[in-house]
């Protein structure tokens, strides 16, 4: 196949521009910092004495509740995505499903505007629903990659999407950053108004820029019809079919197991970093936001660097190298105690964060078999990632809750990355063996 026109490629990448603002502002910077601020109990001198919160009649550590909420959201989408992607494949209307989840996520970002200290339940529920919208739309967004880009162009196109995402999210983050740090410039006196306004802007930004994507992306290519099953059983039957094919593709099977393990680490680091900096190192909100901005800017270069390296050394070797860097980052983070060390980690995470996500997606697209059922195959990929996030976030929150120290949670991440590296090495050896025949 030929790579689609530049207009289509750019429109596809613009969805990353649109929804990455959610990933940066809501999951990485302002929302977790705001959440930590309003769920922290302080004494008369302003010192934090507790992070306990009550939700659904049970008391939690606030960071653990946040991790559990995101874990639940990813579990929901892991269950739903096989059904949804199967429907999209059979009917060839993946764009319609992508639109539905886009609007679901962006609307619940807007509802976060009403999240305050006495509306914790609204904040948690909105957080869950926005995450479901974000992840659900990405199932269909990712599945467009093999339809619009030839195999030789997929690393480049995938990297372009991530780069657009980082640029777009940083622009909105800077706008929100000004509101949060300098509210007096705009006559804002309520300290909670500026961050809540940021959540509203994310929803409008996401919904608005997504219109460029929806105007130019094709509807999707229908797969062969199967009327013997209803839409719910079709979803899981399709997932089973994908697994049956993967079992006979040893390289792809090993790769997915490796991806599953190292994704537990990557996604958890990205989702838990702000609360770690706030609760463990005691960094101010402004410093945390600046740190995450550093990550985003560095990640733009990182995604392109990894794409270039993969052309020279091959996807598996570069992925193994990146996973080793992640292991080093986690070990360093376990011992860090200063603000400067946190900034050093931020730069390192930025270099490998965009690279490992972009390269993982394009590697899967390259080694999956030729098929019209791209949404089903990418559903399997997304389910693998979402289940990894469920386990990673739950383990991170659970270890903190039982030990009382978030640092101990990092040990689990090192184990996940190490297992991912070993299985990637196995996939590389299998690839060499097959090529030698």
N, C-alpha and C positions, 0 to 999 in steps of 0.2 A: 504494500500500500504506500501511497504518498502522504507526506505530512500535510495537514490542512493549511489553509491560507493563514497569513500573518494575522489577519483580523480575528479569525477563529481562535488561534493560539493565544493572542493577547486577551481576548474575551474570557477564555478559560482561566488564564492566569489572574485576571481581574477578580475572580471570585476569592482567590487567596487574599488579594488586597482588601476585599470587602469584609471577609469574616475573620481575618487574623487580628483585627482590632479587638474582637471578643477574646481571643486567645491571650493577647497581651494585657489589655486593661482589666478584663474580668478574672481570668484565671491566674495571671502572673503578677500584677502590680496593684492597682488601686483597690480592687474589690477585696483581695485577701488582707491588704493593709487596713482598709476600712473595717472589715470584718473583725480583725484582731483588736482594733481600737475600741469598737463598741461592745465587744464581748469580754474585755479585760476589766476586772474589778480592782480599783485603786483605793489606797488609803488617803487620809487627809492631806498628805504631802505629795500626792500624785504618783506614788510608787505602786507598781503593779503587785498585788498580793495573790491574785488567783486568775486562772483562765477557765474556770468552770462555767458551763452553761447548761440549761435544762431544755431538752427538746423531746416532745412526745412522752413526757413524764419521767424521763431518765436523765441523769446528770452525766455530762461528757466533758473531757478536755476539749476546749474550743477547736484546736487544730485537728484533733482526732475526729470530731464531728464533721468538720469540713472535708477531711479525707474520706470519711465514710459516705458523705453525701455525693461526692464526685464518683466514688467507687460504685455506688448504686446507680447513678446516671449511666455510667459506661456499661454496667451489667444489663440495664434495660435496652440500650441500643445494640448490645451484642446479641440479645434475644430477638429483637425486632428486625435487624438488618437483613438476615437471610430471607425472611418473608418479603420484605419490601423490595429487595433487589431482584428477587425472583419475579415478582409482579412486573417490575420495570423491564426486565429482560424479555418476558413473554409478550408484553404489550408494546415494547419499544418506547416507553414514555418516562425514561429515567429523569428527564428534565423536570417533569411535573412533581416528582417526588423530591427532587433536589430543592425545588421552589417551596414546597410545603415545609420542609425542615428548616430552610432558611428563614421563613416567616415565623415559624414557631420559636426558633432561637432568638431572633431579633426582637420579637414582641416581649418575650420574658426578660430580655436585657432591659427593655424600657420599664417593665414593672419593678425592677430593682430600684427605681427612683424613689419608691415608697418604703424601702427597707431602712428601718431605724432600730434603735435599741429595744423598743417595745414591740417590734414586728419581726422577731427572729425567724419565726416560722415562714413568713413571706419571703425573707431573704434566702433561706435554705431551699424552699420549693422553687423559687425563681432560678436559683443557681443550678438545681437539678435539671429543670426543664430547658434552660438555655444550653446546658451541656448536651442534652439529648438532641436539640436542634442543630447544634454545631457538628456533632459527630454524625448524626443522621445524614446531613447534607453532604458530608465529606465522603460517605460511601459512594454516592453517585458522582460526585466531582472526580474522585480518583479513577472511577471506572471509565471515564472519558479518555484517559491518557492513551491507551492502546488504539482507540478509535480515531484520534486526531493526530497522532504522531507515529511516524515510521520508527522501527526499532532503533535505527542508528541515531535518531533524534531524541529519543525518550529521556536520556540523562539530561540533555540540554533543556528540553521543554519542562521537565519536572523541576529542575533547578530554577527555571524562570518563574514558575509558579510560586516557589518558596521565596524567591527574591522579591517579587511583587508584594507578597504577604508581609515581609519584613518592612519594606518601604512604607506601604500603606498604614500598617499598624503603628509605626514610629511617628508618622505625621499626626495621626489622631492622638497618640499618647502625649506628644508634646503639647498639643492644644489642651488636653485634659490636665496635663502637668501644670500649665499656667493657671488654670482655674483653681486647682487644689492648693498650690503653694502661694499664689497671690490673689486670694479672693477679694481683698480690699480694692484691687484695681477695678473690679466690676461691681463694687458696692454690695458684696455678699457678706452678711454678718453671721449667718448660721453655719457653723463649722462642718455640719454634715451635708449641706446643700451642694457644695462643689463636687465631692466624690459621687453623690447621687446623680448630679447632672451629667457626670462622665458616663455613668451606666446608660442613661437615656441617649446620649450622643452615640454610644457604641451601637445601640439598636438601630438608630436612624441611619448611621453610616453603613452598617452591614446590609440593611434592607435596600438602601439607595443605590450603592455601587453594584450590588448584585444584579440590578436591572441591565447593566451592560452585558454581563454574562448571559443572562436569560434571553436577551435580544438576538444573540449571535450563535449560541451553541445549537447544534442540531438536536432534534427531539430524541434520537437514539435509534438503534437498529433492532427491530424485533427478532427474537430468536424463534426457533421452531415451536409451534404451538403444541400444547399437550392438554387436552380437555378431560383426561381421565381422573384428575385430582382437583380438589378445590384450591383456592389461592393460598390457604394456610399450609396445607400439606405439600403443595408445590415448592414452597420456600425451603422446607427442610429436606425434601427430596433432592432439590437442586444442590443444596449444601452437601448432602451425602454423595451426589454424583461427582461434585468437585473433589471431595476427599478420596473417592474411589480412583479418580484420575491421578491425584497427587501421590497416592500410595505406590503407583507404578512409575513415578518420576523421582528417582532417588535424590537428585540434586535439589529439586524444588522442595521435597519433603524435609530434607535437612535444613535448607535455608529457612523455611517457615518455623521450625523448632528453634533455630538460633534467633530469628527475629522475635519470636514470642518471649524468649528469656531476656534479651537485651532491651526490648521495649518496656519490660517491667521497670527497668532502671531509668531509661531515658525519660519516659513520660512522667514518672514519679518525681524525678529531680525538677522537671519543668513546672510541675503543679505545686510542689511543696517548698520551693526555694524561698519564696517571700516570707512565709510563716517561719521558716527556719532562721532567716536573717533577723526577723523581728523578735521572736521569742527566745532564741538561743544566744544570738549575738547582741540583741538589744539595739539594732540599727533603727534610725528614724525613718519615717515614711518617705521623706524626700530622698534620702540616700538609697533606699531600696528601689524606688522608681528609677533613679539615675542609673543604678546598677543594672536593672533589667533593660533599660534603653541601650546600655553598652552591649549587652548580649545580643539584642536585635540588630544593631548596626554591624557588629562583627560577624553575625550569622549570615548576613547578605554575602559577604566575601567568602565565608566558609562553605556555603552551598555551591558556589561556582568553583572554588578550589578543589573540592571533593569530586566534582564532575570532571574536571581536567585530569586529576590524578587517576580516576577510574579509566579514562581513555588510555593512559600510559601503563598502569599496573594491573588493571582488571578490577571489577567490582568487589569480589570477595576479599582480595588482599587489602584493598582500601578500607572496607568495612571492618576487617580484623584489626587494622591499625587504629581506626577510630574507637573501637570498643576498648582497646588497651588504654587509650587516652582517657576514656570514661572511667575505667578502673582506677587510674591514677588520680583523677579528679575527686572521686569518692573518698579515697584514702586520705588525700590532702584535706578534704572538707571535714573529715571526722576529727582531725586535730586542730583545725583553724580556730583562732580566738579573736582575731583583730579585723577591723574594717578593711584594711589594705589587703589582707588575705582573701576576704570575700570578693573584692574587686578582681583580684588575680584569678580566682575561680570563675568569676563572671566572664572574663575574656576567654578563658579556656573552653567554658561551656558554649559560648557563642560560636567559636571556631568549629566545634564538632556537632552542635545541635542541628543546625540547618543541613549540614552535610549528611548526617546519618539518616535524617528523615527523607531527604530528597533522594539519596542513593538507595535507600531501602525500597522506596516506592518504585523507582525505575528498574532496580534489579529484579524485583518480582515481575514487573511488566515484561522484562526481557526473557525470563526463563519460564514463564507460564506458557502452556500450549496455545497454538492459534485457535481462536474460538470466537463466535458471535456472543457467547454468554459472558461478556466481560464483567457485567455488574455482579453476576454470581461469583465469579472468581475473585473480584475485588471485595465482594462481601465476605468471602472466606478470609481474605487478607485483613479486612477491617475487624472482623470478629476476633481473629487471632490477636490483633493489637488491643482491642477493647477488653478482652478477657485478661490480657497481660496487665492492662492498667488497673482493672478491678483487683487483681491479686497484689500488684505493686502498691497501690494506694492503701488497700486494706492492711497489708503487712506493715507499711510505714506507720499508719495510725495506730495499729494494734500494739506494735513493739513500743511505741511511745507511751501508750496508755498503761501497759503492764510494767514498764521500767521507769516511767516518769522522766525520761530523758530522750529528746528527739535525736540526739547524736547516735544512740544505739540503733536507730532505724536505718542508718547509713550502711551498717554491716550487711543487712539483707540485700541492699542494692549491689554491693560488691559481689556477692554470691551470684546474683542474677546476671551481671555482666560477664563474670568468669565462665558461667555455663554457656552463655551466648557465644563467647569467643571459641570455646572448645568445639561447639557444634559447627560454627562457621569454618573452622579449620578442617573438620570432617567433610563438609560440603565441598571445599576447595580440593581436597584430595580425591574425592569421588569424581569431580569435574575433570581433573587431570587424568584419572584412570580411564574415563570414558573417551576422552579426546585421544588418548594413546592407542586405543583399539583401532 
